[in-house]
Amino acid sequence: MSLRAKSHSDLPSLGKSLDDPVLSSLSLSSSSMNKPSRTPHSPGPNNHSPGSNSGSNGGGVRRPVRAVRPVSATAPTGSFLQINHLQGELVRKRKECEDLKRENKYLSNEIHTERIMMRNENELTMRNLRNLNHDLQNQLKELKQKLQQSQQRAALSSRTAEEAESARSDAEKSRTAAEARALGYDRDRQVSDAERKQISDELMMLKKEHKELQMLQAQTEKNSLRRN
């Protein structure tokens, strides 16, 4: 059971102790002793001087003063034990309050430390994602350059093939050599087309990964803002 639960469970017993008739009589007698007593000569609401307006009523009417018995006559020894018990309860409650304050301070420090750790982890994750994004952008740039070179080679092969066709129509004697050259150019073009297709597929895959990485980075930044 926690300190807070124990303090709440002790409240009914404390209320029962305060409802004790002996303690009630003790508190009444103590309050009566603390009140200022009025002397016969001191003016009060029902005690007028001889020269006042109340002389027409045959003299001032005095309020009867109740005799107050001393505390020793009304409070037995058990009441002092109960007072000591209540004082002990008060000390214990104060100690419980101090313990709860220390526990609250400890939990506040723990929460503050946890927030700092989460912020550091988020910053590290964001830094790693930025570095990964930078690397992917460099790879994408290299693949674009390779694709451009392959396209240039393909265009060159196409021009060479056209020149070969023109040369074959111009010279029948070199037709065999021209056809062989054209076949070679066709093979080169097929290889270039295959390379271009492969590079295009890789480029599409990298674009997809780059898009997913941007979405992940945006989601991470959103989560970081929510936690902060």
C-alpha atoms as one frame of an Amber mdcrd trajectory, in Angstrom:
protein
   0.000   0.000   0.000   1.402   3.455  -0.920   1.843   6.361   1.467  -1.067
   8.221  -0.077  -3.382   5.237   0.412  -2.287   4.814   4.031  -2.873   8.492
   4.737  -6.389   8.262   3.306  -7.125   5.128   5.323  -6.078   6.890   8.556
  -8.466   9.803   8.059 -11.589   7.985   9.397  -9.772   6.956  12.585  -8.616
  10.545  13.047 -12.199  11.774  12.642 -13.468   9.232  15.183 -10.857  10.406
  17.666 -11.997  13.979  17.226 -15.637  12.942  17.878 -14.738  11.695  21.369
 -16.929  13.507  24.008 -13.981  13.820  26.367 -11.973  15.654  23.720 -15.013
  17.810  22.910 -15.357  18.868  26.549 -11.621  19.515  26.703 -11.766  21.745
  23.618 -14.801  23.619  25.009 -13.110  24.249  28.341  -9.918  25.361  26.586
 -11.855  27.774  24.367 -13.674  29.140  27.429 -10.385  29.708  29.185  -8.984
  31.548  26.166 -11.943  33.978  25.992 -11.399  37.336  27.757 -13.441  37.535
  30.968 -15.522  40.588  31.705 -15.318  42.270  35.075 -18.385  43.811  36.676
 -16.970  47.278  36.018 -16.169  46.702  32.344 -18.876  47.823  29.926 -20.588
  45.109  27.947 -23.665  44.664  25.809 -25.860  44.005  28.905 -23.752  45.743
  31.568 -24.315  49.520  31.611 -22.898  52.167  33.873 -25.148  53.774  36.469
 -25.416  56.943  34.413 -26.568  55.246  31.219 -30.041  55.129  29.678 -30.783
  51.743  31.242 -31.354  53.295  34.644 -35.030  53.655  33.850 -35.375  49.843
  33.845 -34.267  49.518  37.420 -30.554  48.879  36.810 -28.515  46.942  34.188
 -29.212  43.247  33.538 -26.109  41.098  33.904 -25.481  37.982  31.841 -24.822
  34.993  34.086 -21.217  33.894  33.914 -20.718  30.161  33.635 -18.091  28.765
  35.925 -15.293  27.073  34.021 -13.867  24.000  35.564 -10.123  23.482  35.249
  -8.825  21.130  32.586  -7.592  18.674  35.199 -11.137  18.274  36.506 -12.752
  17.515  33.122 -10.037  15.739  31.174  -8.940  12.323  32.447  -5.557  10.832
  31.769  -6.862   9.008  28.675  -7.541  12.301  26.896  -3.884  13.297  27.210
  -2.930   9.959  25.736  -5.283  10.611  22.858  -3.755  14.052  22.378  -0.312
  12.505  22.306  -1.625   9.934  19.847  -3.018  12.683  17.627   0.264  14.562
  17.805   2.059  11.401  16.748  -0.397  10.987  13.884   0.257  14.585  12.854
   4.021  13.987  12.841   3.541  10.822  10.808   1.323  12.616   8.302   3.909
  15.349   7.926   6.586  12.745   7.313   4.360  11.080   4.720   3.868  14.451
   3.013   7.637  14.984   2.930   8.113  11.481   1.494   5.502  12.198  -1.168
   7.230  15.467  -2.033  10.556  13.672  -2.429   8.907  10.987  -4.541   7.271
  13.648  -6.710  10.614  15.381  -7.199  12.260  12.077  -8.114   9.530  11.277
 -10.652   9.798  14.775 -12.145  13.543  14.298 -12.590  12.937  10.892 -14.176
  10.426  12.368 -16.641  12.808  15.207 -17.502  15.660  12.744 -18.101  13.424
  10.541 -20.256  12.424  13.526 -22.373  16.056  14.479 -22.906  16.921  10.908
 -23.927  14.001  10.738 -26.361  14.997  14.078 -27.872  18.584  12.875 -28.340
  17.383   9.635 -29.933  15.148  11.557 -32.327  17.996  13.864 -33.298  20.287
  10.874 -33.931  17.617   9.164 -36.048  17.056  12.317 -38.083  20.805  12.704
 -38.631  21.106   9.110 -39.843  18.146   9.552 -42.183  19.659  12.714 -43.635
  22.965  10.938 -44.255  21.176   8.016 -45.900  19.167  10.391 -48.059  22.365
  12.144 -49.128  23.973   8.821 -50.098  20.923   7.783 -52.101  20.899  11.095
 -53.927  24.559  10.600 -54.877  23.823   7.098 -56.162  20.864   8.431 -58.129
  23.070  11.087 -59.687  25.651   8.475 -60.733  22.962   6.270 -62.275  21.599
   9.221 -64.220  25.074   9.890 -65.614  25.433   6.240 -66.625  22.025   6.317
 -68.290  22.984   9.427 -70.229  26.213   7.793 -71.414  24.320   4.682 -72.489
  21.847   6.805 -74.418  24.714   8.577 -76.129  26.271   5.240 -77.068  22.916
   4.028 -78.358  22.517   7.168 -80.473  26.043   6.740 -81.808  25.329   3.123
 -82.664  22.167   4.160 -84.484  24.033   6.733 -86.554  26.730   4.206 -87.372
  24.102   1.700 -88.473  22.516   4.307 -90.729  25.882   5.120 -92.229  26.474
   1.425 -92.799  23.141   1.099 -94.578  23.989   4.059 -96.758  27.410   2.634
 -97.548  25.906  -0.744 -98.444  23.556   0.841-100.934  26.420   2.811-102.435
  28.901  -0.041-102.788  27.864  -3.559-103.664  31.394  -4.780-103.354  31.570
  -3.968 -99.673  28.075  -5.320 -98.977  29.310  -8.385 -97.111  31.609  -6.352
 -94.930  28.921  -3.742 -94.404  26.372  -6.361 -93.390  28.788  -7.870 -90.919
  29.473  -4.431 -89.552  25.762  -3.738 -89.322  25.195  -6.987 -87.468  27.903
  -5.985 -85.034  26.316  -2.616 -84.572  22.954  -4.268 -84.005  24.433  -6.436
 -81.311  25.975  -3.382 -79.700  22.636  -1.634 -79.839  20.892  -4.587 -78.243
  23.470  -4.644 -75.499  23.030  -0.912 -75.050  19.262  -1.290 -74.985  19.556
  -4.037 -72.395  21.869  -1.877 -70.303  19.567   1.096 -70.697  16.569  -0.991
 -69.640  18.462  -2.319 -66.638  19.578   1.167 -65.647  16.022   2.456 -66.105
  14.715  -0.282 -63.814  17.357   0.530 -61.222  16.528   4.216 -61.536  12.827
   3.534 -60.954  13.663   1.390 -57.935  15.888   4.101 -56.494  13.191   6.709
 -57.065  10.728   4.501 -55.211  13.163   4.018 -52.314  13.872   7.743 -52.288
  10.148   8.506 -52.076   9.651   5.997 -49.247  12.624   7.496 -47.418  11.163
  11.000 -47.728   7.832   9.748 -46.361   9.625   8.047 -43.466  11.588  11.212
 -42.758   8.419  13.320 -42.767   6.687  10.856 -40.424   9.694  10.861 -38.083
   9.750  14.663 -37.974   6.023  14.713 -37.244   6.437  12.211 -34.384   9.358
  14.238 -33.021   7.239  17.399 -33.010   4.417  15.589 -31.213   6.720  14.276
 -28.490   8.274  17.652 -27.905
